[in-house]
Amino acid sequence: MTQVLEPTGAPADGDVVVAPNLLGAGPDDAGRGAAGPGPTGSGGPDAGAAHPTTAAPSGPGAPAGLGEPVGGLRPLAVAFLSAAAAALTTGGIFGSWPARLLGVVAVGVGVAWAGLGVRRPQRRALVQIGMVPLALVLAAASLVIGGGNTSGGPLSLMQAAVRAGRLLRPPVPFDPGWRPLLVLIFLLLGFATAWVGAALGRMQLALVIPIPLLLLAAISQPSNQQLLAGILAFVPLVGALAVTFGGDGRSAANLTRSFELRRALRGGALMVPAVAAIIALNQTSFLFPKPTYNPQSKPQKPQAVPLSAITDADLFEVKSTITGPWKTGDLDTYDGSNWLLPPYLNKDIEALPANGRVGSTPKPATTVTFTVRDLGTTPVLPSVVGATSIAVAGQKLIYDRRDGTFREATGRVPAGLTYTVTLPTYPSPTSLESAGPLPRNFDRTYLYVPKAPRAVRALLLQAPDNPWQRLSFLLSKESAVEVAVGGGSPVPVPPSTVQRILAGNHQGSPFELVATEALLARWAGVPARIGFGFDGVEQVNGLDTVRPRDAAQWLEVYFPGHGWIPIVTTPPRAKASLDNNKNVKFNPLIQPGTDVAVSIYVPVKIQNLTALYQQVRDVLLGLSPIIGGLVALYLVEPSLLRTLRRRRRRRWAAARSTETAILAEYCELRDAACDLGLGDPYATPIEFLDHLAEDDEHQELAWLVTRSLYGDMAGTAGPEDLEVARAYSRSLRRRLAGAQPVQSRVLAFLSRNSLRDPYNRELPSHPLSRRLHRASGRGRLTGGGRPVKTTRRRLRLPLLSGSRS
């Protein structure tokens, strides 16, 4: 591949030297045209003048990276339109125009930054390196400029926003934490897309890069935003296609303005039926098809959050004659071991009517007024079991008939929301004893239970026939022996756990005890499920407040004519614990068990590695400057060795001949190219011209070396020729390195390639690098140590033994 040299800039440190005519007439230079000077003694206009570097030709045949990008602004326009389509579609997930506009602005900044690097080739490395700091600064600025509650730091805000986005259905609230994420994503997307299209000349690829993100965002659109999302994605993509395939840069430059205007009008006219087609397809779910498999349509395992991970705060306040329970959901599906959350099915979800009624409310009734303080990201409003109506203003709610909860149709429950829930007064045991039989079409999901264990079968033989009395009998037997142990996180509760609680060690976690109650109810023939939420209230500043430590689970049973009712029981005993966590609510109804827990401190010698770790850490910290210095010296060593080698070569060549000194300067250029990984190390000076972009200084130097060693200047080269060779070698090395990316220059600085395998081995190396030379050798060694001749040998340059004054 032809490599690029930076154009010759301002003279530096004696780079400008009057160059004699070096190229003699002959067939070797016939094909090079006007690139080089005229023949010696020709008296042409170029005689006696140093030739500046000629600009590399542009066009399809030009070397990569030379000339202005083909098409001018067209690749940048394609990148912007395609990435903007993805930004507009992604903003639809939030249903927010600020989100859409923020994404488009970020795309524009990224495209503009890439365009700056493309149009200023000498600053490409700086533009690439500055992309990441620019993205971070703008992301941080989006938090400050956008306003809102930005306390807690950028990372915590972004984590909270992503967590809320996973829990809530679109449209997701456009929380402050989303702003830096959108800026980072679309700034980098715009930059990458524009760089591929403009710097690499791949407009079609730039058009395709944002498509996966667009498709991913399209499947997450809320139903009321799908048509708008389709239009906002379609129109920019059509524009990008029109720009991409509207002709290449050369043909487009020859088109008149009137022709371009007519073509734009015809394209705009075709957009009208295309948009109409989108509107029609939106009615058939063709553009946004429903998923063939929805995980939420299946029962799910609950994911409990430990109380220690939750900040203790006021969740909501209540005003009522009852103290709970306050329901937020239930577990109603049992798979033989696990209690699962109910599936989210459209047939169970209905819009809340204007009057807020979801059932009839017989007399007498109970009302509860809730005031939300901080419920986090949940869309579920705390309510009661068996609610029949809700009164709330300014909220679009839906009702889940399966679990009896009220939800926000979109987004989270807002802080400060006040609403009132009405429910029938819970029935008395006498009323439940007279309840009728279950209807024939009752959902048998609430009755499924595997075969009862031995202890339960024995109790069922003793239980009465009335469903309520039978349930009361089983619950009383469990309550008489159970011992609460540990926390209330959901765990598998197979029938063997029930056997252990009833006839084993009687110990179980609060969740296991409630799950056992639900299983006993089903074995008694009563539909049952596990409700969860909060139970009880706390007095805070004269208000009945519910906090995270009030979280609870309870048994819910169904009786015909009464619906679902909660049964909250309290274990009579708990295993003694030494836990002094103040975040755990104390229940005075639970008495300690017969086991006594005593704190005993016994001195025991243990093997503690902490002290050893600290000693090792201190030693390493003390040695870190020395280690850092050695590492730095190791990294800088190749550059120092090359500098020492250059000086040694010049002293050695000066003691021999001018031709030898000219060759030494040329070898410095070839060794620099070797460290940069450019060209063919086996190419002669004239052959190496084809490995770099056409350059007058390079051509002068190659012919000077060739003529000094083989041609008419052998034995006649003077000090002025050596100065020209030295100036050209220095200039070429500087410009050759400057044209490479930063990472290539860094690797060349650290490289040892030219030390191990120099371009010419007849020139001396510094003594410190001889070990490297001996390791590389003149040929490859086989396993037996015998040298093997390589198929390609370096050109042996003549000389170098003679000396010349």
N, C-alpha and C positions, 0 to 999 in steps of 0.2 A: 504494500500500500504506500502510495506517495505521502510523505509527511510534510507538514507545513512549517515554514519558518516565519517568525514575526517579521513584519516589514522593518527595514532599516530606519531607526529613529534618529534622535539627535546624537551628535558625536559624543563619545564618552572615553575619557582617559586615553587620548591618543589613538582612537580608532580610525580617524581620518588620515590616510596616508596616500601620497601621490603614487599611483600604481603605474609601473611601466607596462608597455604592451607585452603580454605574455604569450599570446596565442599566435603561433606561426601558421602560415597558409598551408593548406593540405587537405586531404580528403576527410580527415577525422572531424573537422569542424564544419564540413559542408552542410550538414543537416541541421545546424543549430541556428541558422538565420542570423538575425540581428541581436541575439541574446548576448553575444560576447563582443569584445572590441575587434578592431580591424587587425590585420597582420602587422608584424613588427616593421617599423619603418614606412608604413603606408601613408603616414601623414594625414589620416582621416580625422574626423572631428572628435573621435573618442580617444585619440592617442593622448597618453599622459594624464588621463583623468580617471579618478575612481568612479566606478559605475554603481549607482544605487540599485537596490533590489527592485526588480520589476514586479508589478502586481500580477498575481496568478490569474489566468483567464477564468471567466465565469461561464456558466452554461452547463449543459448536461454532461459535457465531458470533462469539466473541471474537477480537480481533486476534492475530496470531501472536506468540508469546513471552509472552503474558500469562497469569496464573493458574497453578495447579498442573497439571503434566502429566496428561493424561487417563489413567486406569488406575492411577495410583499406582506400585506396585512391579511391576506386570505387565510393562511393557517391559523392566525390568532383569532380571526372571526369565527372560524369553524370550531376552534377549541372553546371559545366563550359561549357560543350558542348551544353546543352539546352539553357542556358542564352546567350551563344555566338551566337547561331542561331538567337535569338531575336535581339541582338545587330547588327549583320550583316544586317538583314532585315531592321532595323530602319535606319541604315546608308544609305540605298538605297534611302530613302526619299530625302536625300540631293544630291544623285548622287556623293558622295565624299568618296574616300578611307580613308582620314584622319578621317572622321566621323565614318566609320566602325571600323577602328583600335582603335580609342579612346574608343568606346563602348566595344570592346573586352578586351582591357587593363583594363578598369574599372571593368568588370566582373571578370577578373583574380585576381585583387587586393581584391575584395570582397570575392571571394572563398578562397583565401589564408588566409585572415583575419579570416574567419570562421574556416578554418582548424587549425589555431593556437589555437583557443579557444577549439576546439574538442580534440586536442591532449594534451592540458594542462588543465585538468579539474579544477585544483585549480585556474586557471586564467580566467575561463569562465565569471564570472561577470565583470571582468575588460575589457575583450574583447568586451562584449556586450555594456558596457557603452562607450567604446572608439570608437565604430563604427561611431557614429554621428560626433564627432570632426574630425575623420579621413576623413569622406566624405566631410565635409566643407573645411578642409585644402586642400585636393586634388582638389576640385572644384575651389577654389580660385587660386591654382597653375596653373590650366589649362588655366586661363586667361593670366597669366604672361608668361608661357612657349609658348603658342600658338601664341603669337604676334597679330598683327592687331590693329585696332583702338579700344582700350578698355577704352576710356575716358567716364566718366559718371557714373561709379560705376557698380558693378555686377548686382544689381537688375534692374536698368534701362536697362542694356544690355540684360538681359534675357527677360524683358517685350517687348523690341523692337524686339527681335528675334521671340518671340511667335506671336506678332502682324503681323510681316511680313509673318510668316508661314501660318497664317490664310488667308491672302490676296492673296498670290501667289500660283500658281499651282506647284506641284512637277516637277522637283527637286527644293526644297527650298534652297536658298543660305545658305551656312554653315557659318552664322555670328558668331562672337566671343561669343555672348550670348548663343548660343546652347552648347558650350563646357562645362560649369559648369552644365547645365541641364543634358546632357548625362552622365557626371561623377556621379552625384548624383543618377540618375535613375538606371544606370546599376551597380554601386557599391553596392547599397542597394539590387538590384535584385540578384546579385551574392551572396552576404552575406546571404540573406534570403533563397535562393534556397539551398545553401550548408549547411546551418544550419539545414534545414528540412531534407535533405538527410543524413547528417553525424551524427548530434547530436541526432535527433529523429529517425533515422533509416528508413526513408520513401523515398527510392530512386525513387519509381514510382511517388510519389507526387512531388518530386523535378524535375522530368522530365516534369511534366505537368504545373507547376507554370508559366514558361515564355511563354507558348503557347498563352494565350490571347493577350499579347503585340505583339507577332510575327504576329498573325492574324490581329491585328489592323494596324500594320505597312505595312502588305502585301497589304491592299486595298488602300494604299496611294502611291504606287510605280509609278514613271513615266513610260510611255509605253516603252521607250527604255531601262529600267532597270529591267523589269519584269523577263526576263529569268535569268539574273544574280542573282536576288534576290531569285528566286526559287531554284537555285542550292546552293547558300550560306545558305539557310535555310534548305534544304533537307539533305545535307551531314552531318552537325553536329548533326541533329536530329537522323539520322540513326546510327551514332556513339554512341550517348547517349543510344539508344535502345539496341545496341549490348552490351554495357557495363552493362546495367541494367539487361538484361535477358541472359547474358552469363554464368550464373552459380553463385551459392552463394560463399561466401568467402572460405568455407571449401572445396568444390569440386574444385574450381579454384586453390587452393593451391596444389592439387595433380596432376594437369595436367603438362605434360612435355612442355619444351620450343618449341620443334619441332611441337608438336600438336597445340600449340597456334599459331605458325607461319603459319601452313597450314590453320588453321581456318581463320586467318586474310587475307591470300591470297584469299581464297574462297569468303570471304565477300567483298574484294576489287573487285574481278571479277564481283560479282553481282551488284556492284555500276555502272558499265559501262552501262548495259541496263537500269538501273533505271534513270541515267542522260539522256540517250537518250529518255526515256519516258517523262521526264520533258520537253525536247526540243520540242517533238511532241505535248504535251498538251498545251504548251505555244502558239502554233499557233492557237488553237481552243478557246482561252479565257476561258479554263476550270479552270486553276489555279487562274487566276485573272479575274473573271467575271465582266462584266460591271454592274454597279448598276442599279437595276430596277427602282429606282427613283432618279433623280439628281436634287437637289433644284435649281441649276443654269440654268436648262432648262426652268424655269418658270420666268416670270417677278418679279423683286424684288423691295421692297421699298428702296429708297436711304437713307443712313445714313450720315447725315451732321456732320462735325466737326466744332465746333464754332471757330471763328477766334482767340479768346482769348487763345485757347488751342494750337495754332500753333506758333512755334518760327518764328519770322520775319527774313527771310533770302532770298538770291538770289536763285530763283528756276531755272530759265534758262534765257538766253540772246537771242535776236532775231536781225536779220539784214534783213530789208525788207522795201518796200515802203508803206506797210500797217501797221496798229497798232493793228490789231486783227480782230475778236476774235481768241483766241488760244484754240482749242477744245481738251478736254480729254474724252468726252462722251456725252450721251444725254438720255433724258427720252421720250420714244416714245409710251408707252402703258398707256392708260387712262381707269380706271375701274369705272368711274362715280363719283369718289371723289379724288383718288390719282393718281399722275403721277409716273410711275414705270420705273425702269431700264429695258432695253431689255434683253431677255433671251440669255444665251451663248449657241448657237447651233453650232454643228460641220458643218452643211451645210452652215453656214454664214462665217466660218473661212477657210482661204486658205493661203497656204505658199506664201510668197512674192517671185515673180520671180527674176531672177538674175538682170534684168534691172530695177527693182523697180517700174515698171509701173502697175497701177491698173485701168487705164482708159485712154481714149484719151485726149490729151491736145490741144485744138484749139488755134489759135492765136487771140489776144495777150494773153500772160500768165504772171503770177506773181510767183516769187520764194521767199522763206523765208528760211533763214539759222538759225537753232536752235543750241545752245550750252548749254548742261545740266550742272547745277551746283549742285543742291541737290533736288531731287524729292522724297526722302524717299523710301518707299517700293513699289511704283506703278510700274506695268509693262507697262503702257500706255505711249507712247511718245506724248508730246504735238504736235498738228498739226493744220491744218486749215480745215474749212468746204469745202468739195468738192475737196480734194486733189486728184491728178491724178498720182503722182509718188513721190518716195522718193529715195534719194541717200545717202547711209550709208555704212560704211566699217566695217567689222569684227563683225557684229551682225546678229543673226538668228532671223528674224522678221516674224510675221504673220499679216494678214490683216483681219479685221472684216468688211465685206462688208455691214453689216446692219447699223452700226453707223459710218462707214468711219474712223476708228481709226487704228493706227499701234501699235502693241504690241510686247514685247519681248516674244519669244517662251517659254523661261524658265527664271525665276528669275526677278530681278528688272532692271530698266533703270540705267545703270552705270553713275556715275558722270564723267564729262568731255567729254561725247559723243557729237559729232558734226555731223549734218545731214542737208540735204537740201530738202525741200518739194516744189513741183510745183503744181499750181492750175490755172484754167482759171480765167481771170479777171472777177470780178462780173458784171452781166448784169445791164443795165440801166432800169429804170421803163418803158421806151418805149418798150424795148425788152420783158419785162415780160407781157406787155399788149397784145402782139401778140403771146404769147405762145399757143400751140395747146391744145386739150383736153387730159385728162389722158388716158393711155392705158387701155384696158379692164382687163388685168391681174394684174393691180396695187394692191398692198397689201392694203386692206381696213382697216387694223389696224390704219393707219395714218389718217383715216377719221371718226373713231368712235367717236360719241359725243352724250350725252343724249339730251332730249328735251330742247330747248332754253328757258330761262326765259323770262318774259314779256318785260323787257327793251331791250333785244336782238332782240326779234321778231319785236318790233317797229322799231328798226334801220334797220333790214333786209328789211322791206317794203320800206324804203327810199333809200337803197343802189342800185348802178348800177348793171347791169348784168355781166359785165366783171369780171372774178375772181380776177385779180390784183386790179382793181378799187374798187371792193366790199371790198376786204381786206383792202385797204388803207383807205376807208371810215370808216370802223369799228374801225381801229386802231386810226385814228384821233379823233373819238368821245371819245374813252377811254382816250387818251392822254390829251384831253381838260379838263377832270374832275379829273383824278387820283391824289392821294396824297400818296407819299411813306412814310411808317411808319415801323420802326423796321428793323430787319435783313433779310437775304435772305435764311433762312433755309427752306427746303421743308416741306410743311404742306398740309393737304387735301384742295382741291379747288373744292367744288361742285358748281353746277350752282347758288346756292344761294349766293355764294361769288361774282360771276360775277354781279348778280343783285345788291348787296350792293355797289360794286365799281362804277357801272354805274348810279344807281339811289338812292343810300343810302348816307352814309357819305363819300363815295369816297375814303376811306382809305384802303390801302393794303400793305403788305410787298413786297419787290422787287420780291420775288418768286411768290406771288399771282398775281402781276401785269403781269409778264411774262406768267404765266399759263393762265391768262385771255386772253392774246393775242393769245395763242395757241388754246384755245377753240373758240374764235371769228373766227380764220382762218378756223377751221373745220366747224363751222356753215356757213361760207362763201363758203364752198365747196373746200377749198384749203388744201391739206395734210400738216400737221404741227406736230412739236415736239419741245421739249425744249432742247436746247444745253447748256452745261455747261463747264466751264474751266476758262479762264482768258480773260480779255479784257483790252487793253491799255498797255503802257510801261512807265517806269520811267528812267530818266537819272541818272546813277550812275557811276561816274568816266568816263564819256564820252561814256558809253555803254547803249543800250536800254535793261533794265532789267525788268523782271516780278517777282513780290513778292506775298506772300499769300494774301495781302490786295487787290490785283487786281482780285480776284475771282469774277466771274460774271455768270449770266444766260441770255440767249437770245432766241429769237424765230427763228426757222428754218422752212422754207416752201419749198415745192417742186413744180417746174414748168417743164413741159415736154420740153426737149431740153436744159435745163439749170441745171437740177438736184437740189440738196439741196443747198439753199443759206441762209446765216444768215441775220436777220433783227434786228439790235441793236437799241433800242429806249431808251430815257432817260426821266424819269418822270419830268414834268415841275416844280413840287413843292414837297416839303417834309415837313412833320410836324416838327415844331421847336422842338429842343431837347437840353437838358442841358448836354448831354454826351460829355465829353472832352477826349475820348479815342483817343490817337495819332496814334493808329494802324489802324484807319478807314480812308480810302482814301477820300480826299475832291474832290467833283465833282462840278466845278463852274457852270455847266449847270443847276443844280438843285437849284431852288430858294425856300426860305422859304415860307410856307403857310400863310394863313391869321390868324391862331391861333398864339398868342404871348405867349411865355413861359418866365416867370420871376421867378428868385430865390428869395424867401422870407424866412427870418429866423425869426421864432417866438419862444420865450422862452416858453417851455411847460414842466410842471412837469410830469415826467414819473416814473413808477415803474421799477427800474433797479435792477435786482438780482445779478449783477456782484459783487457789493461790498459785499453782504452777502456771496456769494460763496468764495470770497477771504478771508473773515474773518474765515469762516468755514475751508477753506483749511489751513490757518495758524495755527488754533487751532489743527487740525488733525496732521499737520507736527510736532508741538511741542509735542503732545502726542504720536507720533509714536514710540519713544524709549521705553516709558512705556508700550504701547500696545504690541510692539514686545517682551519686556521682559516678560510680563505676558503670552503671547502665548508660548514663549520658556519654561517658567516655567511649564505651563500646559502640554507641550509635554514631558518634562523631568520628571514630577512628578511620573509617573508609575515606572520608573527605580529607582528613589530615594526611593520610598515606598518599592520596592522589596529589596533594599539594607538594609534599616532599619528593614524590617521584618526578613531578614536573620540573622542579629545581635541579634534581640530580641529572635528569635527561638533558636539560639545557647546558649544564656545565660539561657533561660528557660529550655532547655534540659539538660544543664550541671548541673543544680541544681537537676536533677532527676536521670537519669541513663544513662549508656553508650548506651544501646539499644535505648533509646529515642533520643540521639544525632545522632546515626546512621540513625534512621528513618528521622530525620530532614534533614540530608544531602541528603537522597534519595528523599525527598519531593521537595527539590530545583531542582533536575533533572526533576521530573515530572511536576513541575510548569513551568519550562523553555520549556518543550515539549508542554505544553498547550498553551503558548504564541506563539510558532511557528506553532500551529495548527497541531501537529503530534500525531499520536497514538490514543488510546482509553483511556479516563480518568478513566474508570471503570475497566481497566485491572489490575490484580495483578502484582507484580514485575516479576514473572516468565512468566506470559502471555504477559507482555509488551516486552519480548525479541523477540517475533515474529513480532513486529511492527518496529524494526530497523534491519539494516544489522547486520550480525553476528559479534560480537565484544567481545574480551576476557574481557576487563575491565567492560563492561556492564554486562556480565554474572557473573563475580566475585561479582559485587556490588549487583545484584539481589539476588544471593544465600546468600550473607552476610546478607542482610536485612531479608530475609525469615528465615534463620537459627537463627538469633538473636532474632526475634520476636516469632517464632513458634517452632523452632527446638532445636537441641542439644546445641546451643550456648546461649540460653536464660539464662541470669543471669551469664554467664561466659565471655562475651565479654569484652575485655580490651582496654586500650588506643591505642594500636597499631592497633586494628581493626577499631577504630574510625578514626585514621589518614588515613588508607586505604580507608575507605568510603568517607572521605572528599576529598582526592586526586582524587579518581575515579569520584566522582560527579563533581568536578571542571573540570577535563579533558573531561568528556563526554559532559558537557554543552558547553564547548568551541568548541569541534569538531563537535557536532551536529549543532550548529549555523553556523560554518564555511562551512558546506556542503550544506547549503541552499542558494538560490539566494539572491542577495543584497536586493531586495524589500521585501523578507520574513523577513530578519533580521531587516530591518527598521520597518516593521509592528510589529514585536515582541518587539522591543524597545519601541514602543508607546502603545503596547497592555495593557489592564487592565483585561484580562481574568483571569489570575491566582490570581489577587487581589479580583475579584468578586467571583470567584469559585475556591478556592485553592484545591489541591489534597487531603489534609487532614485537616479537620476543628478542630481537637483536638489540633493542634499546634496553638500557638498564632499568631496574626497578629499585625501590628503596629497600634496604636490608630487612626492615620489619615485615615486608610483604613477600620475602623469598619463600617462606614456608608455604604460603598460598600458591605460589607458582610451582613449587615442587609437588604439591598435592595434586595440581591439575595436570602437570606433565605435558609432553608434546603429543602423546597419543593415549588412547584409552587402554587400560590394563585389563586383561582377562583374569579369571579366578586364579590362575597359576602365577600371575605377576608378570607375564610376558607382554611387552608392548604390542599393540595391534595397530596397524596403519589405518588411518581414517580414509574414507573415500574422497573427502574434500580436503584439500590442503590450502593454507593461506598462500597468497602470492609472495614469494620471496623477493624482496626488494634488494637490488644490488647494493654493494658497498662494502662495508662501511668501515673498512679497516684503514683506508688511506687517510692521510691528514693533509690539510691544505692551509697555508698561512693566509 
